[in-house]
Every structure is written in C-alpha cells, then in structure tokens.
C-alpha cells in the first residue's frame, strides 16, 4: 500500500466546543470523491523524538477533499501545520 502525505490543518472546532482528538488533514490533489477512498485507513503522526501517534481516517470534511482523522490520543499544538502519513 502506498503512503500518502497530508498536512494537519486544525482540530475540529465548534462554536462552543473543541474536539482535541479529531483533526482536519488536507491532502494535496485529492477532491471529495478521491478522498472518500481513504476512509478507514491508518494515519500516523511522528513526533520530533520519534514517537508515533496513530489515528484513523473517519470521513471527508467539506467539498474540497479534506479528511477528518480521529487519534487515540490528542496531538500537541506543535502538530498543526506538520505532515502526516496515511497508510
């Protein structure tokens, strides 16, 4: 299986709530239909010290192909703007 590289954009936010385990991931060149084929895949974010935090692609967010990824643990604030691997 080919690894796909995406970028973490932000965590899921509501008007009064924040979901620290759910993040929006943008994959370059993927539209809504193509991104829906990635649902159910494993997502891995690696810290600077080499620790892996895993999650699962839960669904598509919006019409431009962004993905909603739910992690087992919340990610630190430094994760926003960094790359993530989708396997």
Secondary structure, DSSP 8 states (H G I E B T S, - for coil): ---EEEEEEEEEE-SS-EEEEEEEEE-TT--HHHHGGGTT-EEEEE-TTS-EEEEEEEEEETTTTEEEEEESS---GGGTTSEEEE-
